[in-house]
Amino acid sequence: MRGDGPVWWELAPGDLVTVSAWRDLVWRLGSGELRQDTTRTPDREPTVLLAVALTLLVVGAVSLRGARWLHRRRATRAGLRQRPARRHQA
């Protein structure tokens, strides 16, 4: 924790403080109306990872749809060029 700030300046031995923690990480102290962040604030890594994952999901879905469309288009064109021979039934 930083050694200066509004909470640090106002604290005396025996004062009550409020500790804000996230996943076993203390990131803010409070005393009354005063708040002070510590040097270890929660990062935005989970949010960034979610954004990257969603972007990759959308790109992958669009790529799969485009590949399907291209495959069906080529299959249709190949079918028009090469018609199978008809069998006559007796």
N, C-alpha and C positions, 0 to 999 in steps of 0.2 A: 504494500500500500504506500501511496505517496505520503510523505511526512508533512505535507502542507495542504490546506484546504479548510473549508468552513467547519466541517465536523471535527477535524483534528485540532483546530484552534480552540474550539469551545469545550472539548472534553476535559473532564476531571476524573480522578479515580472514583469509581463507584457509580458513574453516570450510566443510565440505560441507553443502549444503542439498538438500532434495527439493522439487521444484516440481511441483505438480499443475496440469495445464492441460486445458482442454476447448474444442475448436474455436478454437485459437489464443488462448485467454483464460486467463491465469494467475489461479487463484482460491485457491490455498492454498500455503503454504510450510511445510516441515517440517525439523526438525533433531533427529535422534535420536528421542526419544519426544514431543517438543514439536510442536504444530501451530498454525498461525496463518492465519486467512482474510484475504484481501485485500478491498479495497472492491468489487471486481468479481466477485462470485460468480455462477455460472450461474443464470439465472432459470428459472422454471417455465413460460415462454411456450409451448414446444412441447407440454407436457402439457395446458395449458389449451386450446390450439387443438384438440388431439385430442379432449378431452372435449366441446367445443362441436360439433365435426364429427360425433361419434358421436351426440350428442343430436339434432342436426338430421337425421341419417340416420334415426333411429328415428321421429321425428315425421313425416318425409316418407313413410316406409314405411306408417305407420299411416294417414296422410291418404289415400294412394293406395288402400289397401285399403278404407277407408271410402267413398271415391268410387266404387270399383268395385262395392261392395255396394249403394250407393244407386242406381247406374245400373241394375244388374240387377233391383233391386226395382221401380223405376219401369217398366222395360221389361216385366216380368212383369205388373204391374198394368195397363199399357196394353194388353197382349195379351189379357187377360181381358175387357176392356171392348169392344174392337173385334176381333171375330173376322173373319178374311178370308172372303169368299164362296167357297163350294165350286163347283168347276167339274165339270160332268157330262161324262163321256166317252161317246161313242156307239159 
